[in-house]
Amino acid sequence: FEKDDLLETLIKSLGIFFIFLLLILYLVSRWLSNKLWKPFYQSLNQLKEIDFRENRLFQLPHTTTAEFAQLNMELLKMTDRIHKQYNNLKEFSENASHEIQTPLGIVRNKLELLLQSGNQSEEEISLIQEAFESITRLSKLTQSLLLLSKIENRQFHENTSVDIRQLVMNKIELFEDIRQMKALTVEINMGDAEKITMNPHLADILLSNIIGNAYKHSSRGGNIHIEMKGKQFISTNTGRPLSVNADQLFHRFVKDAAVPSESPGLGLSIVREICAIYFFPIHYRYADGMHTISILFDTDRISPDSAGKFVS
């Protein structure tokens, strides 16, 4: 070979060898990396699937790598503490609610007996009635907080096909006395209502709170319109503008000061928590003297990040 030809051949040969060597090093490093980090990713996948509502044992894969073994041990200790704290909090909320309801019921019964005795003056009767109403509000508050706690802890697991139309008609019949008392005009349009899949108890609470809210806060002689368009539920009622910001309407203990109510202000926050479970977007708006709350019972076109959100 000529000198230039020999140099060119050597450069090409070394270049090909160098590229081949780099490829081998890359493949070997990837193989070693996957083998070394496999216990880590297995533990990570186990953490992603952990659910403290289920009483199943949390296990992590065995590894001979000292660092990963120590990490797994600490993770097991941490998850065990969290699981125990979760169960303790769950039991405390349930027991506290039960224990509170018992003395409240006794006090309520004693007050009823005291009212029925007929030996009190008008001033004493008024004081007893005020105490009775306070006891009733406290009882409703504890029941609502317990329900909210159960919803947040995802303790309602059973999902079935729910007939929204039938539930709405049941609620309309339930609030008939309020309609007559306030001379309300109620329009129902559930022609193309579709069945949805969710917990039937939560569906009943959801519709009861929304429809009940429309009845209670409608102005006397006002209008209520409830309709279902496919998977979109819409409740509209006449009423005064809100005295609170619309973005606070679904927060806990937020009540419209312009409308007297014995409600603790947890109804719509419960509605929002239920919507968050199933990723149902909920929207509120006020226009032309009408309050409108709409819920889309459809999870196919939304992401978990949009769950339970509303717009004013």
N, C-alpha and C positions, 0 to 999 in steps of 0.2 A: 504493500500500500504506500501511497504517497503520504507524506507527513500530515497534510490537511485532512485527507480522507480518514486516516487513522484517528486523528483527534476528534473528528465529527462522530465517528463510530463509537468511540469511548464515551463521549458526552451523551449520545442517545441511549447507550446501554446503561450508563449510570443513572440517567434520568428515569428510565423505565423501572430500574431496580429500586430507586428511591421512592417513586410513586407507589410501587407494589409494597414496599416496606411500610410506608405510611398507612396504606389501606389495611395491612395486617395488624399494625399497631392500634389502629382505630377500632377494628373489630374485636381484638383481644381486650382492649380497655373497656369497650362497651359490655362485653361478656363478663369481665371481672366486676365492673360497676354494678351491673344488674344482679350478679350473684351476691355481692357484698351488701347492697342496699335492699335486697328482697325482703328481709325481715322488717325493715323500716316501713316499706310501702304496705306490707301486710298489716302491720300495726295501725298504720294510717287508715286503711280501709275499714278495719275493725272499729276505729273511733268514729268514722263517718256513719256507721250503721248502728251505733249504740243508741238505745232507747230505754230510759230509766223507768218508763211506765211498765215495761215487761220485766218479769221476775226471772230472767234467764241469766245464767252465769256469764260474765264477761271474761273472755279468754284471749290471750295474745300468743302468737307463735313462738316456739322455742328457738333461740339463737345462741351460737357459740361466740358471737362478737360481744366483748365485754361491755362496750359502750351501749349497744342496743339492748343487751340484757338488763343493764341498769336502768335504761330508759323505760323498758317494759314494766319493770318492777315498780317504778315510781308512778307510772300510768295506772297500774292496777290499784295501788294504794289510793291514788287520787279519785279514780272512778268509784271505788268502794266507799270512800267518804261522801262523795256527792250522792251516791245512791241511798246511803243511810240518811243523809240530811233531807233528801227529797221525800223519802217515806215518812220521816218524822214530821216534816212540814205538812204533808198530806194528811196524816193521822191527826195532827194537831188541829188543822182547819176543820176537819169533819167532827172531831170530838168537841171542839169549842162551840161549833154551831149547835150541835145536839144538846150540849150541857146548858147553853144559853137559852135555847128554845124551851126547855123544861121549866125553869123558874119563871120565864116570861108567861108561859101558859098558865102557871099557877096564879101569878099576880093578876092576869087578865080575868081568870075565873073568880077570884076573890072580889075584884072590882065589880064584876057583873052581879054577884050576890049582894054586894053592898048597895048597888043601885036598885036592885029589886026589893030590898028591905023596906024602902019608903019612909025611913025615919030621918032623912036628911033635909036640911034647908036647901033653898034654890042655890045659894052660894056654894054649899058643900057638893051638891049634885054637879054644878059646873066644874068644880075642881076635880071631882072624880072622873068626869068625862074627859077633861084635858089629860089626866094621867092615863086613862084608857087609850086615848088616841096616840099618846107618846109611846106606850107599850106596843101598840099595833105597828107604828112606824119602825120601832127598833126591831121588831120581829121580822118585818119585811126587809129591813136593811141586812140583817144577818143571813137571811135566806138568799138574798141577791148576791152578797159577797161570797157565800159558799158556792153558789152556782157559777159565779165568775171565776172562782178559783178552780173549779172542776173543768171548766171550759179551757182555761189557760193551760192546765195540766194535761189536756187532751185525754180526758177520762171517758169520753163518749166514743166508742169504737164501732159499734154496729151501724152499718149503712145499708139502707134499702131504697127501693123506688118509692118516692113520696109524691102523692097527688096534691099539687099546690092548689088546684081549683077547689077541692073538697075542704082543705084546711082553711082557705079564705072564707068559704061559705059558713063554716063552723064558727069562725071568729066574728063574722057579721051577725050571726044569730046571737052570739054571746054578748055583744055590745048593743043589742037592740034597745035595752032600757035607756042607755045613754043617748042613743039617737032620738028617742021619743022625748026625753027630758030636755034636750037642747034643740029640738026641732030641726034636725040635720037632714039634708038631702044627700042620699048615698047612691052612687052609680057604680055598678060592677060590670066589668067587661073582661071575662076570662075565656073568651071564645077559643083561642088557639093556644091555651096554656099547655106546656109540655111537662111531663113528669121529670123530676130531678132525683139524683142519687145522693143522699145524705142521711144523717141520723134523724129519725122521725121526731124524737124528743126535741132536738135542737131546731128542727124546722118549725115545730109548733111554737117554741119560745120566740124564734125569730119573727114569725108573722104576728104573733100575739103582741109583741112589743111595738112593732111598727104600726099595725092597725090600731092598737090601743092608744098609741101616741097621737095618731091622727084624730081619733074621737075626742080624746081628753083636751087637746089643744086647739080644736076647731072653735071658731067663734059661734055664738048662738045664732041659729038660723043659717049657718054656713053650709058649704058643700064639701063632700068627700068623693073623690074619684079613685077607684082601684082597678087596675087593669094588668093583664099579662100579655106581653107580645113575644111569643116564642119562649125564650128563656129569660126575658127581662120583666121583672116585677116593678111596677110603678105605683106609688101611693101619693096622692095629692090632696091637700086640704086647705081651706081658707084659714086665715089667722093673721095676727099682728106680726110685724117684723121682729126678729130675734133681738133680745137685749144683750146677747153675748155674740162673740165672733163665731162665724160659721165653722171655722177650723177648730173650734173648741167644743162643738156640739156633741161629738162622740167621745169626749173625755169623761172620766169618772167624776161624779158629784157635781156636774155642770147642769144647772137648771135655768130656765128662762124666768128671770125675776119678775117679769111683767105678768106672768100667768101663775097664780097661786096653785100649789100642788103639794100633796103629801108624799110624792115620790122622792126617793133618795137621790135620784139623778143617775141611776145605773142602767136604765133600760137600753139606751142607745149604745152605751159602751159594751153591754152584753151583745147587742146586735153586731157591733164591729168585730168583736172577738170571734163570734161564730163565722162571720164572713172571712176572717183571716184564716180560719182552719181550712176552709174549702177554696180559698183563693177567689172569693166572689167580690168583685169591685162594687163598692157602695158609694153613691153620689148624692149630694144634697144641694139644692138651690132654692132661692126665694125670688119670685118674680110676679108682678101684678097681683100682689096680695095672696099668693098661693105658695105653700110650702110643698116641695116635691122631694121625695126620697126614692131612689131607684137602685135596684140590685140586679146584676147580671149573673144568673145561675149557669155560668158556662166557664169551665176551666181550660177549654181547648185553645183559646186565643190569648191567654194571659200568662204571666209568669208569677212565681211566688213573691217577687218584689213588689207587685202591684196589689197584693192581697189586702183587703180591708181598707184601702185608701179611698178618700172621697175628695170632691172638689166643691168649692163654693160657687 
